[in-house]
């Protein structure tokens, strides 16, 4: 959304999404290519908001929600923008997914031998979305997303060949199942 043309195109496409469609906003703050107004506009369109811990730190100041825990800040976004899910990633530490129903899943980031992190975030997002849309529970979708992202990190490049026997289970759950 760095140019007026791409902004207008994406907003127009969002207008044509089916009612009730999942609309995933992975914020990816880069340089000075964002504003509070743009973020509010996109959050108003989204049903899922993915943010990392560094981005959350910046948004706390922007939205005047300083002095609160990560969980409370994420819940603020969930409630304020009527989102279905907020996904908070903490890099090499953890990921947490909160739902508007109050369900939360937190998983430690697996320790793997990292070959390349390119594609890890997108593989997480795609797996989470695909699993949810195919009927998985929040915890099942989260676990699959973490495992896929960990596997991608063990491979060179963003599009690895996936093993026929399936992706290994790397997860160590913090809460829940």
C-alpha positions as CSV (number, residue, x, y, z in Angstrom):
1,X,0.0,0.0,0.0
2,X,3.0,2.3,-0.6
3,X,1.4,4.1,-3.6
4,X,-2.1,5.5,-4.1
5,X,-2.7,3.1,-6.9
6,X,-2.0,-0.1,-4.9
7,X,-3.9,1.3,-1.9
8,X,-7.0,2.1,-4.0
9,X,-6.8,-1.3,-5.8
10,X,-6.6,-3.3,-2.5
11,X,-9.4,-1.3,-0.9
12,X,-11.6,-1.9,-4.1
13,X,-10.8,-5.6,-4.0
14,X,-11.8,-5.8,-0.3
15,X,-15.2,-4.3,-1.2
16,X,-15.8,-7.3,-3.4
17,X,-15.0,-9.9,-0.8
18,X,-17.9,-12.2,0.2
19,X,-19.7,-11.3,3.3
20,X,-18.2,-13.3,6.2
21,X,-14.9,-13.9,4.3
22,X,-11.7,-14.2,6.2
23,X,-9.6,-11.1,5.5
24,X,-6.0,-11.4,6.8
25,X,-4.0,-8.3,7.7
26,X,-0.3,-9.1,8.3
27,X,0.9,-5.6,9.2
28,X,4.6,-5.8,8.2
29,X,5.6,-2.2,9.1
30,X,8.4,-1.1,6.8
31,X,10.2,2.2,6.9
32,X,7.9,5.2,6.8
33,X,5.3,3.5,4.6
34,X,2.5,3.5,7.2
35,X,0.3,5.8,9.2
36,X,-2.2,5.4,12.0
37,X,-5.0,6.3,9.5
38,X,-3.9,3.6,7.1
39,X,-3.6,1.0,9.8
40,X,-7.1,1.9,11.2
41,X,-8.5,1.7,7.7
42,X,-7.1,-1.8,7.1
43,X,-8.0,-3.0,10.6
44,X,-11.5,-1.9,9.9
45,X,-11.5,-4.3,6.9
46,X,-9.7,-7.2,8.5
47,X,-11.0,-10.3,10.4
48,X,-7.5,-11.5,11.3
49,X,-4.6,-9.3,12.4
50,X,-1.1,-10.7,12.5
51,X,1.5,-8.6,14.3
52,X,5.0,-9.3,15.7
53,X,6.2,-8.1,19.1
54,X,8.3,-5.2,17.7
55,X,5.3,-3.9,15.7
56,X,3.1,-4.2,18.8
57,X,5.6,-2.0,20.7
58,X,5.3,0.7,18.0
59,X,1.5,0.4,17.9
60,X,1.2,0.8,21.6
61,X,2.5,4.4,21.3
62,X,0.5,5.1,18.1
63,X,-2.8,3.9,19.6
64,X,-2.1,5.2,23.2
65,X,-2.2,1.7,24.8
66,X,1.1,2.0,26.7
67,X,1.7,0.3,30.0
68,X,-0.4,-2.8,29.3
69,X,0.7,-6.4,28.7
70,X,1.0,-7.9,25.3
71,X,-2.1,-9.9,25.9
72,X,-4.1,-6.8,26.9
73,X,-2.8,-4.8,24.0
74,X,-3.8,-7.7,21.6
75,X,-7.2,-7.9,23.2
76,X,-7.6,-4.2,22.7
77,X,-7.1,-4.6,19.0
78,X,-9.4,-7.6,19.0
79,X,-12.2,-5.8,20.7
80,X,-11.7,-2.3,19.2
81,X,-11.7,-3.5,15.6
82,X,-14.1,-6.4,16.1
83,X,-11.5,-8.9,14.8
84,X,-12.0,-12.7,14.8
85,X,-8.3,-13.4,15.6
86,X,-5.2,-11.6,16.6
87,X,-1.9,-13.4,16.0
88,X,1.1,-12.2,18.0
89,X,4.5,-13.6,16.9
90,X,7.5,-13.3,19.2
91,X,10.2,-14.4,16.7
92,X,12.4,-17.1,18.3
93,X,10.3,-17.2,21.5
94,X,6.6,-17.8,21.0
95,X,3.4,-17.2,19.1
96,X,0.0,-16.5,20.6
97,X,-3.4,-16.5,18.8
98,X,-6.4,-15.0,20.5
99,X,-9.9,-15.3,19.3
100,X,-13.0,-13.1,19.8
101,X,-14.6,-16.1,21.6
102,X,-11.9,-15.8,24.3
103,X,-9.9,-18.9,23.2
104,X,-6.1,-18.4,23.3
105,X,-3.3,-20.7,22.1
106,X,0.3,-20.0,22.9
107,X,3.2,-22.2,21.5
108,X,6.9,-21.8,22.1
109,X,8.8,-21.3,18.8
110,X,10.5,-24.6,18.1
111,X,14.3,-24.9,18.3
112,X,15.4,-26.0,14.8
113,X,18.6,-25.7,12.8
114,X,17.8,-22.6,10.8
115,X,18.8,-22.6,7.1
116,X,16.7,-19.6,6.0
117,X,13.9,-17.7,7.5
118,X,12.5,-16.4,4.2
119,X,8.9,-17.5,3.9
120,X,8.5,-18.5,7.5
121,X,5.9,-15.9,8.3
122,X,3.9,-16.4,5.1
123,X,3.9,-20.2,5.6
124,X,2.6,-19.7,9.1
125,X,-0.2,-17.4,7.9
126,X,-1.1,-19.6,4.9
127,X,-1.2,-22.8,7.0
128,X,-3.2,-21.2,9.8
129,X,-5.7,-19.8,7.3
130,X,-6.0,-23.0,5.3
131,X,-6.5,-25.2,8.4
132,X,-9.1,-22.9,9.9
133,X,-11.1,-22.7,6.6
134,X,-11.0,-26.5,6.5
135,X,-12.5,-26.9,9.9
136,X,-9.6,-27.2,12.3
137,X,-9.8,-25.8,15.8
138,X,-7.8,-22.8,16.8
139,X,-5.2,-24.9,18.6
140,X,-5.0,-27.4,15.7
141,X,-4.5,-24.6,13.1
142,X,-2.0,-22.9,15.4
143,X,0.1,-26.0,15.9
144,X,0.1,-26.8,12.1
145,X,1.1,-23.2,11.4
146,X,4.0,-23.3,13.8
147,X,5.2,-26.7,12.5
148,X,5.1,-25.5,8.9
149,X,6.9,-22.3,9.7
150,X,9.6,-24.3,11.6
151,X,10.0,-26.7,8.7
152,X,10.4,-23.8,6.2
153,X,13.1,-22.4,8.4
154,X,15.1,-25.6,8.1
155,X,15.1,-25.3,4.3
156,X,16.8,-23.0,1.8
157,X,14.4,-20.6,0.1
158,X,10.8,-19.7,0.7
159,X,9.3,-22.6,-1.4
160,X,10.8,-25.9,0.0
161,X,9.8,-29.3,-1.1
162,X,7.6,-30.7,1.6
163,X,8.2,-34.3,2.8
164,X,5.6,-36.9,1.6
165,X,5.3,-38.3,5.1
166,X,4.2,-34.9,6.4
167,X,5.9,-32.1,8.4
168,X,7.4,-33.2,11.7
169,X,5.8,-32.0,15.0
170,X,8.3,-29.5,16.4
171,X,5.8,-27.9,18.9
172,X,6.1,-27.4,22.6
173,X,2.8,-26.0,23.8
174,X,2.7,-23.4,26.5
175,X,-1.0,-23.6,27.3
176,X,-3.8,-25.9,26.2
177,X,-3.4,-29.2,24.6
